[in-house]
Amino acid sequence: MALDYKLIGERLRKARIKKGYTQEKLAEVMDLSIAYVSRIENGKTRLNLKRLNEICTLLDTSESYILNGVSDNSSSYLNNELSSILQDCSSKDKELIYQIATIISDKNK
């Protein structure tokens, strides 16, 4: 599966804004150029895992969220994943998944 750098950039931009940083401030703190930060956020450049980790640490976000859109820090992180899987299933497959989930749920009560 290829990485979607545009989507990664969008998630980084949202995390930056949520943290209250401008592109200029992020660039200054990370010792990067503003143009480089802009290219990351626009998905026009690839960043290595070390740089991703540094940015995520500064922005208090997880790499898993930036890369996959899933944060394991959230109690409902699987909801999006399950919903995505179900969208691609036929009605018959959805029924089977429902039956299996019901069996597992009843077993855990």
N, C-alpha and C positions, 0 to 999 in steps of 0.2 A: 504494500500500500504506500503510495507516494504521499509525502507531506504536502499539505495545502498551506503554502507560506502566506498567502493572502489572508486566510482564516486565522492563522497563528498571529499575524500582524494585527488583525482586528481585535483579537483577544488581549494581546499585549497593550494595545491602545486603550481598551476599556479598563484594564487593570491599572494603567498609568493614570487615567483620569480619576478613577475611584480613589486612588492613593493621593490625588491632589497635585500631581506633577504635570508640568508642561513638558513638551518635547525638549525645550531649552534646559529646564532644570534636570531632567533625566540625563540628558547628554552631559551636562556639567558634572553631576554626581558620579556618573559612570566613566568619565573622561573619554567621551565619544563625540563625534561631530553631530550636529543637529541633522545634517543631511543623512547620516547613517541611520539615526533613529527613525527618521521619516521613511527611508527605504525599507527598514524592517517592518514598520507599521503598514506600509503599502504592499508588502509581500514581494518587493522587488529585489530583496537580497536574502541570502540564507545565513542563518547564524548557527554557530557551533553550539554543542551542548553546554560547554563551559560558560559561554557568554549568556546563553538562555538561563542557566542556573543563577548566574550573578544578577540578571535583570529580575528574575522571579523572586529571588531573595529580597532584593530591594523593594519590590512592589508587593511583598507579602502575598504571593500567589503561588500555586503549585505548578510544576512543569506538566503534570498530567492534565491539568485544566487547560493550559495553553496549547498543548499538543493535541489533546483529544476532546476537549470541551467537557471533561468529566473531572470533578473534584472528589477525591475519596474522603475529604474532610467533611463533606455534607452527608447527613443521614439519608438523603434521598438521591444519592449520586447515581444509582442504577436505574432510576425511573426513565431518564433520557435514553439510556442504552437499550432498555427493554422496549421502550416505545419505538425506537428506531428499528429494532429487529422485527417487531410485530408489523410495521408498515410494509415490510418486504415479504410477508408471509401470506399464503392463500388462506381463505376462510377455514378450510379443512385443517391446515397446520395450526392456525390460531386456536381452534377447538382442542386439538391435541395438547398444545402448550397449556391451555387453560386447565384441562383435565389433570395433567401432570402437576401443575402448580397447586391445584386443589388437594391432590393426594399428599403432597409435601406439606402444605399448610395444615391439613388435618392431622398429619403425623406429629407435627410439632406442638400440638395443643395439649 
